Amino acid sequence: MAIQTDYHMHSFCSVDSSVPILEMCRSALDAGLETVIFTEHKDFIAELEGCDYFDYGTYMREIGQCRKEFSPYLTIKTGIEVDYTSGYRENALEFVSEYDFDFRIGSVHYLGTDPISETRSVEFFKTAPKQEVLPFYWNELKACAGTGVFDAIGHLDMIKRYSIPFYGPFKAAAWEKEITEILNLMISTETVLEINTSGLRHEPEEVYPCKPILKKYKDLGGTKVTVGSDAHLPEHVGYEFNKAEALVQEFGFSLLEI
C-alpha cells in the first residue's frame, strides 16, 4: 500500500506560505501522488497577523483553476486547518459550519496568544514553566477534539517542536493520563489521528505524534489515520511518506477516506 494522498498542505492562501497552489500541485505530481488536500490556516486571534488572512473566495477560485489544469492526473480536494483556541471556540464552530470543505483539521498552535509552533515560540518556552504549559496544551487539544466538528486532529504532540531545549526530550509516558483522555475523546467523536511527517525535518526528528502515542491510539481502539507532510514549500510535499507508510502498516491502521 503506497500512500497516494497528502492530507495536509499549505499554499499562499495561508499566512505562513507564499507558494502558489499550482506550484504545490506540480510537486505533488513529481512526488507520485494522486490526491492532495490544501488545508489552509484559519486563525481567529485578533492580535495575530493571521487573523482573517484566509480568504475563502480566493482559495476556491484557485482550487477550481488548478482542478482544470491537473485533471485527470491529480485530484485536488479542499481543506482547512483551524488554529483552535478555547477563547475563540464559537468563532471556530461558526466558521466550520458556514463554509464547505472536503476535510477539516483541528490543531493547537497557540496557548492564549502565545505561539508554540513557530520560530518565535523559543522566546515563550524560555520563560514559560513546563508544568503550566503542558497541561494548558493538553486541555486545549481536549477542547478541540471535544467539539466533534473536525475530521482529524493535527500533529498532536507538536508542543515538542521548540520546547525540547528548555523542557528536555518529550516523554509521552509523563502525560499518559492527559493523552489517553484526548485519544478516547477523539475515538468517541470519530475524529481521527494525523501522522504528520514534518517532525522528521524538525528538531524532534520523529513524526507527530511519536510512536508511543500511535500505539496508545491503537490500543484504545483507534483504527483510522491521515498522513500529511504539512508542506509549506514544494520540496516538502509527500515528505518521507515511506516512513509514515511503515508506521501505518506496523500498527494496522487504515487511511481515512475522503
Summary of the structure (lengths in Angstrom):
residues: 258
radius of gyration: 17.1
end to end distance: 17.0
largest distance: 51.6
contacts: 882
relative contact order: 0.16
helix: 45%
strand: 19%
